[in-house]
Amino acid sequence: MAEFGTDVELRDIAVRDTNVSAAVDEPFRAMILDMLAEREMTVAEVHDELADRGFERTENTVRHHINELRDAGLVEVARLEERRGGTTKFYRATTIVLSYALRLALGRLTRCH
């Protein structure tokens, strides 16, 4: 049998927790989660990248979605940085989304059982 090696644990890929699935059931949040899996970002950076992808939302809306992901344990504050007399939070994903299509299929299966 071939050995499978990765630094991603199974719990980071598939979850059965309804709070977690509810957090990523929103495609906009799944996109944010995917972005934060690539690199640490501030709310402003997430906002700007989403705008570049054609998703016009206010920065407060983006912050709300990031907070929902954080409350579900899918995103965490990676570091704090002092900027212009304030503290800026950089977020990172603690979980990855395999694909939006797979996530939706898994969500339908989870709801059926």
C-alpha positions in Angstrom: 0.0 0.0 0.0 1.3 3.4 -0.9 2.1 5.8 1.9 0.2 9.1 1.8 2.1 12.0 3.3 0.7 15.5 3.9 0.8 18.2 6.6 -3.0 18.5 6.4 -4.9 16.5 8.9 -8.2 14.8 7.9 -10.2 17.0 10.4 -8.9 20.0 8.3 -10.6 18.7 5.2 -13.9 17.2 6.1 -16.1 18.1 9.0 -19.5 17.0 10.2 -20.1 19.8 12.6 -23.3 21.7 11.5 -21.9 25.0 12.8 -18.9 24.6 10.6 -20.9 23.5 7.6 -23.3 26.5 8.1 -20.3 28.8 8.1 -19.1 27.7 4.7 -22.5 27.0 3.3 -22.4 30.6 2.1 -20.3 30.6 -1.1 -19.0 34.0 -0.3 -17.5 32.7 3.0 -16.1 29.7 1.2 -14.3 32.0 -1.2 -12.9 34.0 1.7 -11.8 30.8 3.4 -10.1 29.7 0.2 -8.3 33.1 0.0 -7.1 32.9 3.6 -5.8 29.4 3.0 -3.4 30.9 0.4 -1.9 33.6 2.6 -2.5 35.7 5.7 -4.6 38.8 4.9 -6.2 41.8 6.6 -9.9 42.5 6.2 -9.0 45.4 3.8 -6.9 43.0 1.7 -9.7 40.4 1.5 -12.1 43.2 0.6 -9.8 44.5 -2.2 -9.2 41.0 -3.6 -12.9 40.2 -3.6 -13.5 43.5 -5.5 -10.9 42.5 -8.1 -12.9 39.3 -8.5 -16.1 41.3 -9.1 -17.7 41.0 -5.6 -18.6 44.4 -4.4 -19.3 44.3 -0.7 -18.6 46.8 2.1 -15.5 46.3 4.2 -17.9 45.8 7.2 -19.7 43.0 5.4 -16.4 41.3 4.7 -15.4 41.7 8.4 -18.7 40.1 9.4 -18.1 37.1 7.2 -14.6 36.7 8.5 -15.9 36.9 12.1 -18.5 34.2 11.3 -15.7 32.0 10.0 -13.6 32.8 13.0 -16.5 31.9 15.4 -16.8 28.6 13.6 -13.1 27.9 14.2 -12.2 28.0 10.5 -10.2 31.2 10.6 -7.9 32.7 13.3 -5.9 35.8 13.9 -2.4 35.0 12.6 -0.7 38.1 13.8 -1.2 41.7 14.9 0.7 44.6 13.4 0.9 48.2 14.6 0.0 50.5 11.8 -0.7 54.3 11.8 -1.5 54.3 15.5 -3.8 51.3 15.4 -3.5 47.5 15.4 -4.2 45.6 12.2 -5.3 41.9 12.4 -4.0 39.4 9.8 -6.2 36.4 9.4 -5.4 32.9 8.1 -7.5 29.8 7.5 -7.2 26.9 9.8 -9.1 24.6 7.4 -9.1 24.2 3.6 -12.0 23.8 1.2 -11.3 21.1 -1.3 -13.7 22.5 -3.9 -16.9 24.4 -4.0 -18.6 21.6 -5.9 -17.4 18.9 -3.5 -18.4 21.0 -0.5 -21.9 21.5 -1.9 -22.2 17.7 -2.5 -21.0 16.9 1.0 -23.4 19.4 2.4 -26.4 17.7 0.7 -25.2 14.3 2.0 -24.8 15.6 5.5 -28.3 17.2 5.5 -29.9 13.9 4.2 -28.6 11.8 7.1 
